[in-house]
């Protein structure tokens, strides 16, 4: 039995833990006396955090797109601390560009960061969580994982995919005592909108009237976002500890406003077109009996 198991300390594995909400979650855990395995593309970005918290932080250099290496990161966490209690799939970045402006490579990059990378970590950590009969997986999505708008389709594609995959995952792992929480932040004061972080496709002048304002708004938001990462991290920690935690957690007032509007409009559309939709069935056939 390791020292961490004797003390009952919680261990977090957080991808993209050197900045933004990932860093806020890492600092919150470390301040609480817990342990963190944090990944980043450059391990040197953890130097200041390492100086403050010493061996309770294990900094690992890893690009989440390198899915083949995810299992080795999980194994390092187990070797160092003996357990993983919470996996936070946080690493990723935004991208701006209309569908015609985004190449296959740039679209795949969004899927690599926001679906395939998290999936590799989940597959690697699940045997350990199942054996222990407890744990949590936090999937950092976005309000853009439930709604989309011009110029952010490639980013939303990755987040929509993550949410659909994670919704099925939640049902699969619940019998083993494992919880899944999909977090859907609005704008938080992180480097997400910074010019060196937010990827931007070359603009086709044909789309200026459609996406020009969105592009400008995404860039202009840098440094003035209303979301506070520390407060957001505290909410995530509180919700994870709640008995009745939801599957999806909108994070930030804008996310609540936007998702309330989207859900209401979607339900209105279902009701408005219900008769037409239902008329597509064979007449008189009994309703399907499904396993979910």
Short mmCIF file of the C-alpha atoms (twelve columns), coordinates in Angstrom:
data_MODEL
# 
_entry.id   MODEL 
# 
loop_
_atom_site.group_PDB 
_atom_site.id 
_atom_site.type_symbol 
_atom_site.label_atom_id 
_atom_site.label_alt_id 
_atom_site.label_comp_id 
_atom_site.label_asym_id 
_atom_site.label_seq_id 
_atom_site.Cartn_x 
_atom_site.Cartn_y 
_atom_site.Cartn_z 
_atom_site.pdbx_PDB_model_num 
ATOM 1   C CA . UNK A 1   0.000   0.000  0.000   1 
ATOM 2   C CA . UNK A 2   1.418   3.381  -0.985  1 
ATOM 3   C CA . UNK A 3   1.646   6.404  1.282   1 
ATOM 4   C CA . UNK A 4   -1.123  8.110  -0.692  1 
ATOM 5   C CA . UNK A 5   -3.461  5.155  -0.161  1 
ATOM 6   C CA . UNK A 6   -2.714  5.105  3.573   1 
ATOM 7   C CA . UNK A 7   -3.587  8.768  3.849   1 
ATOM 8   C CA . UNK A 8   -6.671  8.387  1.690   1 
ATOM 9   C CA . UNK A 9   -5.537  11.280 -0.500  1 
ATOM 10  C CA . UNK A 10  -7.295  11.909 -3.766  1 
ATOM 11  C CA . UNK A 11  -5.197  11.834 -6.930  1 
ATOM 12  C CA . UNK A 12  -6.168  13.834 -10.017 1 
ATOM 13  C CA . UNK A 13  -4.876  13.239 -13.524 1 
ATOM 14  C CA . UNK A 14  -5.455  16.458 -15.472 1 
ATOM 15  C CA . UNK A 15  -4.493  16.910 -19.104 1 
ATOM 16  C CA . UNK A 16  -3.620  20.441 -20.159 1 
ATOM 17  C CA . UNK A 17  -3.022  21.299 -16.504 1 
ATOM 18  C CA . UNK A 18  -0.533  24.119 -17.027 1 
ATOM 19  C CA . UNK A 19  -3.089  26.780 -17.954 1 
ATOM 20  C CA . UNK A 20  -6.747  27.772 -17.860 1 
ATOM 21  C CA . UNK A 21  -9.334  25.682 -16.084 1 
ATOM 22  C CA . UNK A 22  -6.915  22.751 -15.966 1 
ATOM 23  C CA . UNK A 23  -4.441  24.822 -13.960 1 
ATOM 24  C CA . UNK A 24  -7.214  26.140 -11.717 1 
ATOM 25  C CA . UNK A 25  -8.355  22.580 -10.963 1 
ATOM 26  C CA . UNK A 26  -4.772  21.468 -10.333 1 
ATOM 27  C CA . UNK A 27  -4.124  24.334 -7.913  1 
ATOM 28  C CA . UNK A 28  -7.416  23.739 -6.101  1 
ATOM 29  C CA . UNK A 29  -6.549  20.072 -5.599  1 
ATOM 30  C CA . UNK A 30  -3.010  20.821 -4.450  1 
ATOM 31  C CA . UNK A 31  -4.216  23.491 -2.009  1 
ATOM 32  C CA . UNK A 32  -6.591  20.901 -0.564  1 
ATOM 33  C CA . UNK A 33  -3.675  18.562 0.132   1 
ATOM 34  C CA . UNK A 34  -4.456  16.273 -2.796  1 
ATOM 35  C CA . UNK A 35  -2.106  14.983 -5.480  1 
ATOM 36  C CA . UNK A 36  -2.023  15.917 -9.148  1 
ATOM 37  C CA . UNK A 37  -0.563  14.367 -12.261 1 
ATOM 38  C CA . UNK A 38  -0.579  17.192 -14.762 1 
ATOM 39  C CA . UNK A 39  0.226   16.990 -18.442 1 
ATOM 40  C CA . UNK A 40  1.292   19.716 -20.838 1 
ATOM 41  C CA . UNK A 41  3.104   19.863 -24.167 1 
ATOM 42  C CA . UNK A 42  6.047   21.455 -22.335 1 
ATOM 43  C CA . UNK A 43  6.730   20.167 -18.820 1 
ATOM 44  C CA . UNK A 44  8.676   23.324 -17.987 1 
ATOM 45  C CA . UNK A 45  5.379   25.191 -17.736 1 
ATOM 46  C CA . UNK A 46  4.884   23.457 -14.373 1 
ATOM 47  C CA . UNK A 47  8.065   24.823 -12.793 1 
ATOM 48  C CA . UNK A 48  6.322   27.448 -10.627 1 
ATOM 49  C CA . UNK A 49  3.651   25.000 -9.481  1 
ATOM 50  C CA . UNK A 50  6.286   22.349 -8.765  1 
ATOM 51  C CA . UNK A 51  8.240   24.815 -6.645  1 
ATOM 52  C CA . UNK A 52  5.189   25.452 -4.466  1 
ATOM 53  C CA . UNK A 53  3.875   21.916 -4.087  1 
ATOM 54  C CA . UNK A 54  6.889   19.649 -4.534  1 
ATOM 55  C CA . UNK A 55  6.325   15.945 -4.917  1 
ATOM 56  C CA . UNK A 56  2.545   16.189 -4.666  1 
ATOM 57  C CA . UNK A 57  2.667   17.305 -8.314  1 
ATOM 58  C CA . UNK A 58  3.911   14.963 -11.025 1 
ATOM 59  C CA . UNK A 59  4.492   16.953 -14.211 1 
ATOM 60  C CA . UNK A 60  4.389   14.922 -17.414 1 
ATOM 61  C CA . UNK A 61  5.194   16.197 -20.895 1 
ATOM 62  C CA . UNK A 62  2.540   14.870 -23.262 1 
ATOM 63  C CA . UNK A 63  0.600   16.078 -26.277 1 
ATOM 64  C CA . UNK A 64  -2.936  14.738 -25.965 1 
ATOM 65  C CA . UNK A 65  -2.932  14.002 -29.696 1 
ATOM 66  C CA . UNK A 66  -0.335  11.293 -29.068 1 
ATOM 67  C CA . UNK A 67  -2.933  8.709  -28.142 1 
ATOM 68  C CA . UNK A 68  -0.431  5.844  -28.083 1 
ATOM 69  C CA . UNK A 69  1.341   7.444  -25.110 1 
ATOM 70  C CA . UNK A 70  -1.752  8.003  -22.937 1 
ATOM 71  C CA . UNK A 71  -1.510  4.593  -21.268 1 
ATOM 72  C CA . UNK A 72  2.084   5.305  -20.234 1 
ATOM 73  C CA . UNK A 73  0.988   8.564  -18.565 1 
ATOM 74  C CA . UNK A 74  -1.694  6.709  -16.608 1 
ATOM 75  C CA . UNK A 75  0.845   4.062  -15.593 1 
ATOM 76  C CA . UNK A 76  3.244   6.774  -14.367 1 
ATOM 77  C CA . UNK A 77  0.429   8.141  -12.207 1 
ATOM 78  C CA . UNK A 78  -0.227  4.708  -10.725 1 
ATOM 79  C CA . UNK A 79  3.473   4.039  -10.176 1 
ATOM 80  C CA . UNK A 80  3.968   7.393  -8.433  1 
ATOM 81  C CA . UNK A 81  0.798   7.721  -6.372  1 
ATOM 82  C CA . UNK A 82  -0.782  4.259  -6.402  1 
ATOM 83  C CA . UNK A 83  -4.169  5.450  -7.616  1 
ATOM 84  C CA . UNK A 84  -6.147  7.795  -9.829  1 
ATOM 85  C CA . UNK A 85  -9.422  9.080  -8.444  1 
ATOM 86  C CA . UNK A 86  -10.360 11.731 -10.999 1 
ATOM 87  C CA . UNK A 87  -9.402  11.951 -14.663 1 
ATOM 88  C CA . UNK A 88  -9.934  15.423 -16.143 1 
ATOM 89  C CA . UNK A 89  -9.724  15.573 -19.937 1 
ATOM 90  C CA . UNK A 90  -9.030  19.277 -20.272 1 
ATOM 91  C CA . UNK A 91  -6.358  19.648 -22.963 1 
ATOM 92  C CA . UNK A 92  -7.445  21.264 -26.206 1 
ATOM 93  C CA . UNK A 93  -7.662  24.499 -28.139 1 
ATOM 94  C CA . UNK A 94  -10.103 26.507 -30.221 1 
ATOM 95  C CA . UNK A 95  -10.249 27.058 -33.957 1 
ATOM 96  C CA . UNK A 96  -12.019 29.626 -36.092 1 
ATOM 97  C CA . UNK A 97  -12.959 29.189 -39.732 1 
ATOM 98  C CA . UNK A 98  -15.947 28.456 -41.948 1 
ATOM 99  C CA . UNK A 99  -16.465 24.908 -43.220 1 
ATOM 100 C CA . UNK A 100 -15.033 25.790 -46.625 1 
ATOM 101 C CA . UNK A 101 -11.957 27.359 -44.997 1 
ATOM 102 C CA . UNK A 102 -11.076 24.419 -42.740 1 
ATOM 103 C CA . UNK A 103 -8.963  21.689 -44.335 1 
ATOM 104 C CA . UNK A 104 -9.282  17.993 -43.538 1 
ATOM 105 C CA . UNK A 105 -6.084  18.174 -41.500 1 
ATOM 106 C CA . UNK A 106 -7.387  21.042 -39.373 1 
ATOM 107 C CA . UNK A 107 -10.720 19.306 -38.837 1 
ATOM 108 C CA . UNK A 108 -8.978  16.091 -37.818 1 
ATOM 109 C CA . UNK A 109 -6.819  18.079 -35.406 1 
ATOM 110 C CA . UNK A 110 -9.937  19.194 -33.534 1 
ATOM 111 C CA . UNK A 111 -11.140 15.596 -33.330 1 
ATOM 112 C CA . UNK A 112 -7.695  14.411 -32.227 1 
ATOM 113 C CA . UNK A 113 -7.601  16.945 -29.385 1 
ATOM 114 C CA . UNK A 114 -11.205 16.770 -28.241 1 
ATOM 115 C CA . UNK A 115 -12.307 13.177 -28.920 1 
ATOM 116 C CA . UNK A 116 -9.487  10.726 -29.646 1 
ATOM 117 C CA . UNK A 117 -7.134  12.132 -27.009 1 
ATOM 118 C CA . UNK A 118 -9.694  11.994 -24.186 1 
ATOM 119 C CA . UNK A 119 -10.887 8.554  -25.354 1 
ATOM 120 C CA . UNK A 120 -7.348  7.176  -25.081 1 
ATOM 121 C CA . UNK A 121 -7.026  8.415  -21.499 1 
ATOM 122 C CA . UNK A 122 -10.417 7.000  -20.566 1 
ATOM 123 C CA . UNK A 123 -9.572  3.589  -21.979 1 
ATOM 124 C CA . UNK A 124 -6.268  3.594  -20.108 1 
ATOM 125 C CA . UNK A 125 -7.680  4.565  -16.713 1 
ATOM 126 C CA . UNK A 126 -10.936 2.585  -16.713 1 
ATOM 127 C CA . UNK A 127 -9.500  -0.819 -15.720 1 
ATOM 128 C CA . UNK A 128 -8.042  0.810  -12.597 1 
ATOM 129 C CA . UNK A 129 -11.266 2.645  -11.734 1 
ATOM 130 C CA . UNK A 130 -13.388 -0.465 -12.313 1 
ATOM 131 C CA . UNK A 131 -11.137 -2.530 -10.077 1 
ATOM 132 C CA . UNK A 132 -11.473 0.029  -7.296  1 
ATOM 133 C CA . UNK A 133 -15.215 0.481  -7.846  1 
ATOM 134 C CA . UNK A 134 -15.075 4.252  -7.704  1 
ATOM 135 C CA . UNK A 135 -13.790 7.360  -9.441  1 
ATOM 136 C CA . UNK A 136 -14.826 10.168 -11.730 1 
ATOM 137 C CA . UNK A 137 -14.146 11.247 -15.296 1 
ATOM 138 C CA . UNK A 138 -14.516 14.946 -16.039 1 
ATOM 139 C CA . UNK A 139 -14.844 15.775 -19.728 1 
ATOM 140 C CA . UNK A 140 -14.143 19.447 -20.355 1 
ATOM 141 C CA . UNK A 141 -16.439 20.276 -23.240 1 
ATOM 142 C CA . UNK A 142 -17.890 23.717 -23.953 1 
ATOM 143 C CA . UNK A 143 -21.192 25.454 -24.492 1 
ATOM 144 C CA . UNK A 144 -19.963 24.890 -28.058 1 
ATOM 145 C CA . UNK A 145 -20.517 21.183 -27.446 1 
ATOM 146 C CA . UNK A 146 -24.299 21.755 -27.402 1 
ATOM 147 C CA . UNK A 147 -24.666 24.704 -29.778 1 
ATOM 148 C CA . UNK A 148 -22.707 26.008 -32.719 1 
ATOM 149 C CA . UNK A 149 -22.591 29.046 -34.970 1 
ATOM 150 C CA . UNK A 150 -20.708 30.215 -38.077 1 
ATOM 151 C CA . UNK A 151 -16.897 29.946 -37.940 1 
ATOM 152 C CA . UNK A 152 -16.698 27.505 -35.008 1 
ATOM 153 C CA . UNK A 153 -17.992 24.345 -36.678 1 
ATOM 154 C CA . UNK A 154 -14.686 22.467 -36.553 1 
ATOM 155 C CA . UNK A 155 -14.273 23.175 -32.829 1 
ATOM 156 C CA . UNK A 156 -17.874 22.228 -32.103 1 
ATOM 157 C CA . UNK A 157 -17.467 19.047 -34.144 1 
ATOM 158 C CA . UNK A 158 -14.881 17.810 -31.646 1 
ATOM 159 C CA . UNK A 159 -16.902 18.864 -28.616 1 
ATOM 160 C CA . UNK A 160 -20.218 17.492 -29.945 1 
ATOM 161 C CA . UNK A 161 -18.437 14.191 -30.586 1 
ATOM 162 C CA . UNK A 162 -16.942 14.193 -27.091 1 
ATOM 163 C CA . UNK A 163 -20.353 14.768 -25.523 1 
ATOM 164 C CA . UNK A 164 -22.091 12.002 -27.470 1 
ATOM 165 C CA . UNK A 165 -19.300 9.562  -26.685 1 
ATOM 166 C CA . UNK A 166 -19.292 10.590 -23.023 1 
ATOM 167 C CA . UNK A 167 -23.059 10.251 -22.639 1 
ATOM 168 C CA . UNK A 168 -22.803 6.601  -23.669 1 
ATOM 169 C CA . UNK A 169 -19.738 6.194  -21.457 1 
ATOM 170 C CA . UNK A 170 -21.647 7.446  -18.426 1 
ATOM 171 C CA . UNK A 171 -24.198 4.663  -18.776 1 
ATOM 172 C CA . UNK A 172 -21.518 2.050  -19.313 1 
ATOM 173 C CA . UNK A 173 -19.471 2.857  -16.216 1 
ATOM 174 C CA . UNK A 174 -22.179 3.840  -13.714 1 
ATOM 175 C CA . UNK A 175 -22.682 0.196  -12.576 1 
ATOM 176 C CA . UNK A 176 -19.006 0.185  -11.519 1 
ATOM 177 C CA . UNK A 177 -19.391 3.228  -9.266  1 
ATOM 178 C CA . UNK A 178 -17.722 5.592  -11.752 1 
ATOM 179 C CA . UNK A 179 -19.216 9.017  -12.441 1 
ATOM 180 C CA . UNK A 180 -18.938 11.036 -15.654 1 
ATOM 181 C CA . UNK A 181 -19.324 14.816 -15.610 1 
ATOM 182 C CA . UNK A 182 -19.434 16.798 -18.865 1 
ATOM 183 C CA . UNK A 183 -18.513 20.426 -18.180 1 
ATOM 184 C CA . UNK A 184 -19.754 23.056 -20.660 1 
ATOM 185 C CA . UNK A 185 -17.987 26.367 -19.969 1 
ATOM 186 C CA . UNK A 186 -18.790 29.671 -21.582 1 
ATOM 187 C CA . UNK A 187 -15.962 32.210 -21.867 1 
ATOM 188 C CA . UNK A 188 -13.425 31.998 -19.066 1 
ATOM 189 C CA . UNK A 189 -10.444 34.265 -18.568 1 
ATOM 190 C CA . UNK A 190 -7.847  31.865 -19.915 1 
ATOM 191 C CA . UNK A 191 -5.521  31.916 -22.925 1 
ATOM 192 C CA . UNK A 192 -8.197  30.256 -25.098 1 
ATOM 193 C CA . UNK A 193 -8.806  33.453 -27.117 1 
ATOM 194 C CA . UNK A 194 -5.164  34.557 -27.220 1 
ATOM 195 C CA . UNK A 195 -3.787  34.986 -30.761 1 
ATOM 196 C CA . UNK A 196 -0.976  32.492 -30.167 1 
ATOM 197 C CA . UNK A 197 -3.468  29.858 -28.928 1 
ATOM 198 C CA . UNK A 198 -6.671  30.300 -30.934 1 
ATOM 199 C CA . UNK A 199 -6.125  28.777 -34.382 1 
ATOM 200 C CA . UNK A 200 -7.545  30.815 -37.258 1 
ATOM 201 C CA . UNK A 201 -7.956  29.590 -40.814 1 
ATOM 202 C CA . UNK A 202 -7.121  31.850 -43.744 1 
ATOM 203 C CA . UNK A 203 -10.282 33.791 -44.546 1 
ATOM 204 C CA . UNK A 204 -12.146 33.453 -47.820 1 
ATOM 205 C CA . UNK A 205 -13.480 36.959 -48.613 1 
ATOM 206 C CA . UNK A 206 -16.777 35.366 -49.664 1 
ATOM 207 C CA . UNK A 207 -17.562 34.727 -45.985 1 
ATOM 208 C CA . UNK A 208 -16.663 38.140 -44.574 1 
ATOM 209 C CA . UNK A 209 -20.297 39.142 -44.095 1 
ATOM 210 C CA . UNK A 210 -21.093 35.816 -42.424 1 
ATOM 211 C CA . UNK A 211 -18.096 35.176 -40.185 1 
ATOM 212 C CA . UNK A 212 -16.200 38.471 -39.987 1 
ATOM 213 C CA . UNK A 213 -17.951 39.663 -36.839 1 
ATOM 214 C CA . UNK A 214 -17.531 36.266 -35.172 1 
ATOM 215 C CA . UNK A 215 -13.814 36.212 -35.929 1 
ATOM 216 C CA . UNK A 216 -13.392 39.698 -34.489 1 
ATOM 217 C CA . UNK A 217 -15.456 38.881 -31.413 1 
ATOM 218 C CA . UNK A 218 -13.449 35.731 -30.683 1 
ATOM 219 C CA . UNK A 219 -10.197 37.687 -30.866 1 
ATOM 220 C CA . UNK A 220 -11.468 40.702 -28.938 1 
ATOM 221 C CA . UNK A 221 -12.597 38.528 -26.012 1 
ATOM 222 C CA . UNK A 222 -9.014  37.810 -24.954 1 
ATOM 223 C CA . UNK A 223 -8.454  39.139 -21.443 1 
ATOM 224 C CA . UNK A 224 -12.017 40.312 -20.785 1 
ATOM 225 C CA . UNK A 225 -13.856 37.000 -20.466 1 
ATOM 226 C CA . UNK A 226 -16.347 37.036 -17.596 1 
ATOM 227 C CA . UNK A 227 -15.615 33.522 -16.330 1 
ATOM 228 C CA . UNK A 228 -13.257 33.184 -13.354 1 
ATOM 229 C CA . UNK A 229 -11.207 29.949 -13.607 1 
ATOM 230 C CA . UNK A 230 -10.764 29.660 -9.837  1 
ATOM 231 C CA . UNK A 231 -14.487 30.006 -9.202  1 
ATOM 232 C CA . UNK A 232 -15.180 27.581 -12.047 1 
ATOM 233 C CA . UNK A 233 -12.814 25.013 -10.558 1 
ATOM 234 C CA . UNK A 234 -14.557 25.347 -7.184  1 
ATOM 235 C CA . UNK A 235 -17.947 24.707 -8.805  1 
ATOM 236 C CA . UNK A 236 -16.645 21.607 -10.575 1 
ATOM 237 C CA . UNK A 237 -15.224 20.242 -7.324  1 
ATOM 238 C CA . UNK A 238 -18.480 20.920 -5.484  1 
ATOM 239 C CA . UNK A 239 -20.625 19.283 -8.157  1 
ATOM 240 C CA . UNK A 240 -18.383 16.218 -8.292  1 
ATOM 241 C CA . UNK A 241 -19.037 15.758 -4.584  1 
ATOM 242 C CA . UNK A 242 -22.808 16.087 -4.908  1 
ATOM 243 C CA . UNK A 243 -24.953 12.970 -4.604  1 
ATOM 244 C CA . UNK A 244 -27.274 14.190 -7.379  1 
ATOM 245 C CA . UNK A 245 -24.609 15.547 -9.730  1 
ATOM 246 C CA . UNK A 246 -25.837 16.043 -13.301 1 
ATOM 247 C CA . UNK A 247 -24.325 14.492 -16.394 1 
ATOM 248 C CA . UNK A 248 -23.869 17.943 -17.956 1 
ATOM 249 C CA . UNK A 249 -22.811 21.082 -16.124 1 
ATOM 250 C CA . UNK A 250 -23.093 24.437 -17.939 1 
ATOM 251 C CA . UNK A 251 -20.381 26.616 -16.409 1 
ATOM 252 C CA . UNK A 252 -20.819 30.378 -16.393 1 
ATOM 253 C CA . UNK A 253 -23.882 32.611 -16.713 1 
ATOM 254 C CA . UNK A 254 -23.572 32.868 -20.498 1 
ATOM 255 C CA . UNK A 255 -23.568 29.073 -20.819 1 
ATOM 256 C CA . UNK A 256 -26.744 28.890 -18.736 1 
ATOM 257 C CA . UNK A 257 -28.459 31.548 -20.871 1 
ATOM 258 C CA . UNK A 258 -27.393 30.068 -24.187 1 
ATOM 259 C CA . UNK A 259 -28.123 26.455 -23.352 1 
ATOM 260 C CA . UNK A 260 -31.512 27.309 -21.869 1 
ATOM 261 C CA . UNK A 261 -32.363 29.038 -25.168 1 
ATOM 262 C CA . UNK A 262 -31.056 26.145 -27.273 1 
ATOM 263 C CA . UNK A 263 -32.926 23.474 -25.316 1 
ATOM 264 C CA . UNK A 264 -36.160 25.471 -25.372 1 
ATOM 265 C CA . UNK A 265 -35.936 26.057 -29.135 1 
ATOM 266 C CA . UNK A 266 -35.126 22.394 -29.770 1 
ATOM 267 C CA . UNK A 267 -38.122 21.239 -27.725 1 
ATOM 268 C CA . UNK A 268 -40.362 23.758 -29.482 1 
ATOM 269 C CA . UNK A 269 -39.254 22.363 -32.854 1 
ATOM 270 C CA . UNK A 270 -39.898 18.779 -31.772 1 
ATOM 271 C CA . UNK A 271 -43.420 19.668 -30.650 1 
ATOM 272 C CA . UNK A 272 -44.176 21.794 -33.724 1 
ATOM 273 C CA . UNK A 273 -43.183 19.056 -36.173 1 
ATOM 274 C CA . UNK A 274 -44.181 16.020 -34.084 1 
ATOM 275 C CA . UNK A 275 -47.112 15.020 -36.308 1 
ATOM 276 C CA . UNK A 276 -45.040 15.163 -39.472 1 
ATOM 277 C CA . UNK A 277 -42.219 13.237 -37.817 1 
ATOM 278 C CA . UNK A 278 -44.543 10.538 -36.465 1 
ATOM 279 C CA . UNK A 279 -46.226 10.071 -39.852 1 
ATOM 280 C CA . UNK A 280 -43.011 8.489  -41.203 1 
ATOM 281 C CA . UNK A 281 -43.719 5.199  -39.346 1 
ATOM 282 C CA . UNK A 282 -45.580 2.228  -40.763 1 
ATOM 283 C CA . UNK A 283 -49.229 2.581  -39.654 1 
ATOM 284 C CA . UNK A 284 -50.263 0.358  -36.760 1 
ATOM 285 C CA . UNK A 285 -46.788 -0.967 -35.911 1 
ATOM 286 C CA . UNK A 286 -46.234 -1.244 -32.124 1 
ATOM 287 C CA . UNK A 287 -43.834 1.161  -30.541 1 
ATOM 288 C CA . UNK A 288 -40.246 -0.058 -30.389 1 
ATOM 289 C CA . UNK A 289 -38.983 -1.645 -27.189 1 
ATOM 290 C CA . UNK A 290 -35.390 -0.581 -26.679 1 
ATOM 291 C CA . UNK A 291 -32.658 -1.554 -24.237 1 
ATOM 292 C CA . UNK A 292 -32.095 2.005  -23.012 1 
# 
